[in-house]
């Protein structure tokens, strides 16, 4: 679940807690020290404080630099993932969701939208194989599969395949920037929803959709950092994410759940619409 962003938040919280403990500890030592030894204790604390201040300034500059460059703080330490890491994560998720261990995913075991399940089910046999789940939305041109719209139930033919075109130059740079913005937006929505889930009777029902959406956005961002990115490689994922954004936003508004996210969905759809235009 977008571990870099979660880790950055935890690091900031830990740093603030550490500073608070240090201040409390220093105050206690000064209060308990005798008048004779208080000066030496004070000098020692001043020395440590100067070193701590230097470290904090250094960390602050790193955080600022990360934001200026459009990166999360942990991105400066952690290299981007790879297509192989996406595959490994999906394989692990498949086996985790396959609760009856029969080697396929049934709709009742799937944690995303039913429309996404149908879109991944290339042979339309009602279950997802490991390959269908890992290589999602990449059915062969001869396979007629449903679109990914959540509210649709009848299969619709897939559009004629567009020739595979590599993204490059300013187009690739813009797509990567948008993918990172989408990844951040999806994480923020999930984080806020988890915070407010108990405030709504139906809050838990939408958390699964938000987690799935966030994971898909994370996978898309990782794929966008590959050396060679084609329109075919990412077009289906962008399309399904856009459909999910429309349907989940609509469902939340109808259920009057998570109004804190309604404006975020508008922003997220704007990102996905710009990505779609880049891939045309």
Secondary structure, DSSP 4 states (H G I P E B T S, - for coil): --HHHHHHHHHHHHHHHHHHHHHHHHHHHHHHS-HHHHHHHHHHHHHHHHHHHHHHHHHHHHHHHHHHTT--GGGGTS----HHHHHHHHHHHHHHH-TT-SSSB-GGG--S-HHHHHHH-TT-SSSB-HHHHHTTT---TT-------TT--S--PPPPPPPP-EE-HHHHHHHHHHHHHHHHHHHHHHHHHHHHGGGSTTHHHHHHHHHHHHHHHHHHHHHHTSSSEEHHHHHHHHHHHHHHHHHHHHHHHHHT--GGGHHHHHHHHHHHHHHHHHT-
